[in-house]
Amino acid sequence: MPEEKRVNVPKVVSARRPQHKPKLGQHFLASDDYAQRIVDALGDSSQSTVLEIGPGRGILTSLLATRVRRLIAVELDRVLAAQLRLRFGMVRNVEIIEADILAIDFDSLFGLKPGLSRPGIEFKPQPAKVVGNLPYYITSEILLRLFDHAKYFESIVIMVQREVADRIAASPGSRDYGLLSATTQLYAGVENLFTLPPAAFSPPPRVHSSLLRLTMNPKRERLGVAGDGFIDFLKLSFSQKRKTLWNNLKLKYPEADLRAAMTNAKVKSAARAETLSLEESAALYRALRNANGNS
């Protein structure tokens, strides 16, 4: 794609233009100052592909279009997607996709295109950056889907509810550390950049939001837990936070194997999942896998 930048991007929704009435749970970023700070958090993206999740009324889209090599904006709302296509239809580096981000085929979007493979040459995709305002009720699902395709992404800059951000960034042993913390930190380094007040959105939500930057750095290979089994193990470990790790894990693993694995991994039977670091959880999982062949 040419490096030419098209700067004649349509302005944010005019006061005379009828605005799409938000559905329940939709809160659109409405602060130019915060929009600028969010885009800045992506760093230099002049040669990057950026995936924008839920562009809404396009306040970030307008800024990104002038800064990035290629922008792919995925919007679920049909009316908003149509409005975005009208505004950015003539902007060469912007593509508006009306779709559910959870249903997007990232392999087709970012992977090797048919006919371009060469014998003996390994395809290495140029990692994209991600930005978006994630709905609270599907934050985990979106992140896990992005992590499943981690090879396609370099960094993820997301707005989430402040309490969710605190959980994602929490350290082992803290009250907020849980499944979302562990799974996110398994794939990325986490930075909690700043908090956005309700007034930064329209309509204002009842809660504050936080901006996180996740720098992709998958640890599964290094921890010896590549494959799908470790995520399932973490889900079981955190299934009931009031219970000990022993009581959660014995629902799947034979007690003899569990006792031997905990001894081998130097994990106390009275420990709770939130007290273990990723390294300790991985050691216990490897011990259990070796004991009974589970993966």
C-alpha positions as CSV (number, residue, x, y, z in Angstrom):
1,M,0.0,0.0,0.0
2,P,1.3,3.5,-0.8
3,E,2.6,5.5,2.1
4,E,0.5,8.5,1.0
5,K,-1.6,9.9,3.8
6,R,-5.1,11.1,3.1
7,V,-5.8,13.9,5.6
8,N,-9.2,15.0,4.3
9,V,-10.9,12.7,6.8
10,P,-14.5,13.7,7.5
11,K,-15.0,15.5,10.8
12,V,-16.6,13.9,13.9
13,V,-20.4,13.9,13.7
14,S,-21.7,17.4,13.0
15,A,-24.2,19.0,15.3
16,R,-26.6,19.2,12.4
17,R,-26.2,15.5,11.5
18,P,-28.8,13.2,13.2
19,Q,-26.9,11.0,15.6
20,H,-27.5,7.3,16.1
21,K,-29.3,6.8,19.4
22,P,-27.1,4.5,21.6
23,K,-28.4,1.2,22.6
24,L,-28.3,0.0,26.2
25,G,-24.7,-0.3,27.3
26,Q,-23.2,1.8,24.5
27,H,-21.0,4.7,25.7
28,F,-19.1,6.6,23.0
29,L,-15.9,8.4,23.7
30,A,-16.6,12.1,23.3
31,S,-13.4,13.8,24.5
32,D,-10.9,15.0,21.8
33,D,-8.2,15.2,24.5
34,Y,-8.6,11.6,25.6
35,A,-8.9,10.4,22.1
36,Q,-5.6,12.0,21.3
37,R,-4.0,10.4,24.3
38,I,-5.4,7.0,23.4
39,V,-4.0,7.2,19.9
40,D,-0.7,8.4,21.2
41,A,-0.5,5.3,23.4
42,L,-0.2,3.2,20.2
43,G,3.2,4.8,19.5
44,D,4.4,5.3,16.0
45,S,2.0,3.5,13.7
46,S,2.9,5.1,10.4
47,Q,3.9,1.8,9.0
48,S,1.5,-0.3,11.0
49,T,-1.8,-2.0,10.4
50,V,-4.3,-1.1,13.2
51,L,-7.4,-3.1,14.1
52,E,-10.0,-0.8,15.8
53,I,-12.6,-2.7,17.8
54,G,-16.0,-0.9,18.1
55,P,-15.2,2.5,16.4
56,G,-18.7,3.7,17.3
57,R,-19.0,7.3,16.0
58,G,-15.5,7.4,14.8
59,I,-13.6,9.8,17.1
60,L,-10.6,7.5,17.2
61,T,-11.0,6.4,13.6
62,S,-10.6,10.0,12.4
63,L,-7.3,10.4,14.2
64,L,-6.0,6.9,13.2
65,A,-6.8,7.4,9.5
66,T,-4.2,10.2,9.3
67,R,-1.5,8.2,11.2
68,V,-1.5,4.6,10.2
69,R,-0.6,2.7,7.1
70,R,-3.8,0.6,7.2
71,L,-6.8,0.8,9.5
72,I,-9.4,-2.0,9.9
73,A,-12.4,-0.9,11.9
74,V,-14.8,-3.6,13.1
75,E,-18.2,-2.3,14.1
76,L,-21.1,-4.6,15.2
77,D,-23.9,-2.0,15.1
78,R,-25.4,-1.9,11.5
79,V,-26.4,1.8,11.6
80,L,-23.0,2.9,13.0
81,A,-21.2,0.8,10.5
82,A,-23.2,2.3,7.6
83,Q,-22.4,5.8,8.9
84,L,-18.7,5.0,9.1
85,R,-18.7,3.7,5.6
86,L,-20.2,6.9,4.3
87,R,-17.7,9.0,6.1
88,F,-14.6,7.0,5.3
89,G,-15.5,5.4,2.0
90,M,-13.1,7.6,0.1
91,V,-10.2,7.2,2.5
92,R,-7.9,4.7,0.9
93,N,-6.2,3.2,4.0
94,V,-9.5,2.7,6.0
95,E,-11.6,-0.4,5.8
96,I,-14.9,-0.6,7.7
97,I,-16.2,-4.1,8.5
98,E,-19.6,-4.7,9.9
99,A,-19.1,-7.8,12.1
100,D,-18.9,-9.2,15.6
101,I,-15.2,-9.1,16.6
102,L,-15.7,-12.5,18.2
103,A,-16.6,-14.0,14.8
104,I,-13.8,-12.3,12.7
105,D,-11.6,-14.8,10.9
106,F,-8.2,-13.4,11.8
107,D,-6.3,-16.0,9.7
108,S,-8.1,-14.6,6.6
109,L,-7.6,-11.0,7.7
110,F,-4.0,-11.1,8.6
111,G,-2.7,-14.5,7.4
112,L,-1.0,-15.7,4.3
113,K,-3.1,-15.0,1.2
114,P,-3.7,-17.9,-1.3
115,G,-1.1,-18.1,-4.0
116,L,1.6,-16.2,-2.2
117,S,3.3,-19.1,-0.4
118,R,6.8,-20.0,-1.5
119,P,8.4,-23.5,-0.9
120,G,10.9,-23.4,1.9
121,I,10.0,-19.9,3.0
122,E,8.2,-19.5,6.3
123,F,5.4,-16.8,6.3
124,K,5.9,-14.3,9.2
125,P,3.0,-11.9,9.4
126,Q,3.7,-8.3,10.2
127,P,2.1,-7.9,13.6
128,A,-0.8,-5.4,13.8
129,K,-1.8,-3.1,16.7
130,V,-5.2,-3.2,18.3
131,V,-7.2,-0.4,19.9
132,G,-10.8,-0.2,21.2
133,N,-13.3,0.4,23.9
134,L,-14.3,-3.1,25.1
135,P,-17.8,-3.7,26.5
136,Y,-17.6,-5.0,30.1
137,Y,-19.6,-8.1,29.5
138,I,-17.4,-9.5,26.8
139,T,-14.0,-8.1,27.7
140,S,-12.6,-11.6,28.6
141,E,-14.0,-13.2,25.5
142,I,-12.5,-10.6,23.2
143,L,-9.1,-10.8,24.9
144,L,-9.0,-14.6,24.8
145,R,-9.8,-14.5,21.1
146,L,-7.0,-12.0,20.4
147,F,-4.6,-14.1,22.5
148,D,-5.6,-17.2,20.5
149,H,-4.2,-15.3,17.5
150,A,-1.3,-13.6,19.3
151,K,1.0,-14.1,16.4
152,Y,-0.9,-11.5,14.5
153,F,-0.6,-8.7,17.1
154,E,2.1,-6.5,18.5
155,S,0.2,-4.5,21.1
156,I,-3.3,-4.0,22.4
157,V,-4.5,-0.6,23.7
158,I,-8.0,-0.9,25.3
159,M,-10.4,1.0,27.4
160,V,-12.2,-1.1,30.0
161,Q,-14.1,-0.5,33.2
162,R,-11.6,0.6,35.9
163,E,-12.4,-2.4,38.1
164,V,-11.7,-4.8,35.2
165,A,-8.4,-3.0,34.5
166,D,-7.4,-3.4,38.1
167,R,-8.1,-7.2,37.8
168,I,-6.2,-7.5,34.5
169,A,-3.1,-5.7,36.0
170,A,-3.3,-7.3,39.4
171,S,-0.3,-9.2,40.9
172,P,-0.4,-12.7,42.4
173,G,-1.4,-12.7,46.0
174,S,-3.6,-9.5,45.7
175,R,-7.3,-9.5,46.1
176,D,-7.9,-8.7,42.4
177,Y,-5.7,-11.4,41.0
178,G,-7.8,-14.0,39.2
179,L,-8.4,-15.9,35.9
180,L,-8.4,-12.7,33.8
181,S,-5.2,-11.5,35.4
182,A,-3.4,-14.9,34.8
183,T,-4.6,-15.4,31.2
184,T,-3.7,-11.9,30.2
185,Q,-0.3,-11.9,31.8
186,L,0.4,-15.3,30.2
187,Y,0.3,-13.5,26.8
188,A,1.3,-9.9,27.4
189,G,3.0,-7.4,29.6
190,V,0.3,-5.1,31.2
191,E,0.5,-1.3,31.7
192,N,-2.3,0.6,33.3
193,L,-1.9,4.0,31.7
194,F,-4.6,6.3,33.0
195,T,-8.2,6.6,34.1
196,L,-11.0,8.2,32.1
197,P,-13.9,9.9,33.9
198,P,-17.5,9.3,33.0
199,A,-17.7,12.8,31.4
200,A,-15.3,11.6,28.7
201,F,-18.1,9.5,27.2
202,S,-21.6,10.1,25.8
203,P,-23.8,9.2,27.5
204,P,-21.7,9.2,30.6
205,P,-21.5,5.7,32.2
206,R,-21.8,5.3,36.0
207,V,-18.3,4.0,36.3
208,H,-14.7,5.2,35.5
209,S,-12.8,3.6,32.7
210,S,-9.0,2.8,32.4
211,L,-6.7,2.6,29.5
212,L,-4.5,-0.4,29.3
213,R,-1.6,-1.2,27.0
214,L,-0.8,-4.9,26.5
215,T,2.5,-5.6,24.9
216,M,2.4,-9.1,23.4
217,N,5.0,-11.4,25.0
218,P,3.5,-14.9,25.1
219,K,5.1,-17.1,27.9
220,R,3.5,-20.4,27.1
221,E,6.5,-21.9,25.3
222,R,8.9,-20.7,28.0
223,L,6.7,-22.1,30.7
224,G,6.4,-25.4,29.0
225,V,2.6,-25.2,28.7
226,A,2.0,-24.8,25.0
227,G,-1.4,-26.1,23.9
228,D,-4.9,-25.5,25.1
229,G,-4.7,-27.5,28.3
230,F,-3.1,-24.9,30.5
231,I,-6.0,-22.4,30.0
232,D,-8.5,-25.1,31.0
233,F,-6.3,-25.8,34.0
234,L,-6.3,-22.1,35.0
235,K,-10.1,-22.0,34.6
236,L,-10.5,-25.0,36.9
237,S,-8.0,-23.5,39.4
238,F,-10.0,-20.2,39.7
239,S,-13.4,-21.8,39.3
240,Q,-14.3,-21.1,43.0
241,K,-12.1,-18.5,44.5
242,R,-13.3,-19.3,48.0
243,K,-12.0,-22.8,47.8
244,T,-8.5,-24.0,48.0
245,L,-6.6,-25.0,44.9
246,W,-6.8,-28.6,46.1
247,N,-10.6,-28.6,46.3
248,N,-10.9,-27.1,42.9
249,L,-8.4,-29.4,41.1
250,K,-9.6,-32.6,42.8
251,L,-12.8,-32.3,40.7
252,K,-10.7,-33.5,37.7
253,Y,-7.5,-35.0,39.0
254,P,-7.1,-38.1,41.1
255,E,-6.1,-37.2,44.6
256,A,-2.9,-39.4,44.5
257,D,-1.7,-37.6,41.4
258,L,-2.7,-34.2,42.8
259,R,-0.9,-34.8,46.0
260,A,2.3,-36.0,44.2
261,A,2.2,-33.1,41.8
262,M,1.8,-30.5,44.5
263,T,4.7,-32.0,46.3
264,N,6.8,-32.0,43.1
265,A,5.9,-28.4,42.3
266,K,6.3,-27.3,46.0
267,V,2.7,-26.0,46.2
268,K,1.0,-26.3,49.5
269,S,-2.4,-28.1,49.5
270,A,-4.0,-25.2,51.4
271,A,-2.9,-22.7,48.8
272,R,-5.4,-20.8,46.7
273,A,-5.1,-20.1,43.0
274,E,-4.6,-16.4,43.4
275,T,-1.5,-16.9,45.5
276,L,0.4,-18.7,42.8
277,S,2.6,-16.9,40.2
278,L,2.3,-18.0,36.6
279,E,5.5,-19.9,37.0
280,E,4.2,-21.8,40.0
281,S,0.9,-22.6,38.2
282,A,2.8,-23.8,35.2
283,A,5.0,-26.0,37.3
284,L,2.0,-27.6,39.0
285,Y,0.3,-28.2,35.6
286,R,3.4,-29.8,34.1
287,A,3.6,-32.1,37.2
288,L,0.0,-33.1,36.8
289,R,0.4,-33.7,33.1
290,N,3.4,-35.9,33.6
291,A,1.5,-37.8,36.4
292,N,-1.6,-38.8,34.4
293,G,-1.1,-37.9,30.8
294,N,-3.6,-35.0,30.7
295,S,-2.8,-32.1,28.3
